[in-house]
Amino acid sequence: MNSQECLIKLRKSTGMSRKEFCAYFEIPYRTMQDWELGNRTMPEYLLRLMAYKVEMEKLAEKNKDKRG
């Protein structure tokens, strides 16, 4: 799976629209659009950082729900 496909999969896993995802990560909409359409290549390290943040926040939410 290339970075383009991984980015789309990551965004969809959050349930966010492209616009919401851009606002969340403070990425210009046009840049995100170019990455998803394959017009530009996204840096691999950035994709890993974004995936890490999404996973850590999901984990934090689970822990928060368990504590009540």
Secondary structure as a PSIPRED ss2 file (coil, helix, strand):
# PSIPRED VFORMAT (PSIPRED V4.0)

   1 M C   1.000  0.000  0.000
   2 N C   1.000  0.000  0.000
   3 S H   0.000  1.000  0.000
   4 Q H   0.000  1.000  0.000
   5 E H   0.000  1.000  0.000
   6 C H   0.000  1.000  0.000
   7 L H   0.000  1.000  0.000
   8 I H   0.000  1.000  0.000
   9 K H   0.000  1.000  0.000
  10 L H   0.000  1.000  0.000
  11 R H   0.000  1.000  0.000
  12 K H   0.000  1.000  0.000
  13 S H   0.000  1.000  0.000
  14 T H   0.000  1.000  0.000
  15 G C   1.000  0.000  0.000
  16 M C   1.000  0.000  0.000
  17 S C   1.000  0.000  0.000
  18 R H   0.000  1.000  0.000
  19 K H   0.000  1.000  0.000
  20 E H   0.000  1.000  0.000
  21 F H   0.000  1.000  0.000
  22 C H   0.000  1.000  0.000
  23 A H   0.000  1.000  0.000
  24 Y H   0.000  1.000  0.000
  25 F H   0.000  1.000  0.000
  26 E C   1.000  0.000  0.000
  27 I C   1.000  0.000  0.000
  28 P C   1.000  0.000  0.000
  29 Y H   0.000  1.000  0.000
  30 R H   0.000  1.000  0.000
  31 T H   0.000  1.000  0.000
  32 M H   0.000  1.000  0.000
  33 Q H   0.000  1.000  0.000
  34 D H   0.000  1.000  0.000
  35 W H   0.000  1.000  0.000
  36 E H   0.000  1.000  0.000
  37 L H   0.000  1.000  0.000
  38 G C   1.000  0.000  0.000
  39 N C   1.000  0.000  0.000
  40 R C   1.000  0.000  0.000
  41 T C   1.000  0.000  0.000
  42 M C   1.000  0.000  0.000
  43 P C   1.000  0.000  0.000
  44 E H   0.000  1.000  0.000
  45 Y H   0.000  1.000  0.000
  46 L H   0.000  1.000  0.000
  47 L H   0.000  1.000  0.000
  48 R H   0.000  1.000  0.000
  49 L H   0.000  1.000  0.000
  50 M H   0.000  1.000  0.000
  51 A H   0.000  1.000  0.000
  52 Y H   0.000  1.000  0.000
  53 K H   0.000  1.000  0.000
  54 V H   0.000  1.000  0.000
  55 E H   0.000  1.000  0.000
  56 M H   0.000  1.000  0.000
  57 E H   0.000  1.000  0.000
  58 K H   0.000  1.000  0.000
  59 L H   0.000  1.000  0.000
  60 A H   0.000  1.000  0.000
  61 E H   0.000  1.000  0.000
  62 K H   0.000  1.000  0.000
  63 N H   0.000  1.000  0.000
  64 K H   0.000  1.000  0.000
  65 D H   0.000  1.000  0.000
  66 K H   0.000  1.000  0.000
  67 R H   0.000  1.000  0.000
  68 G C   1.000  0.000  0.000
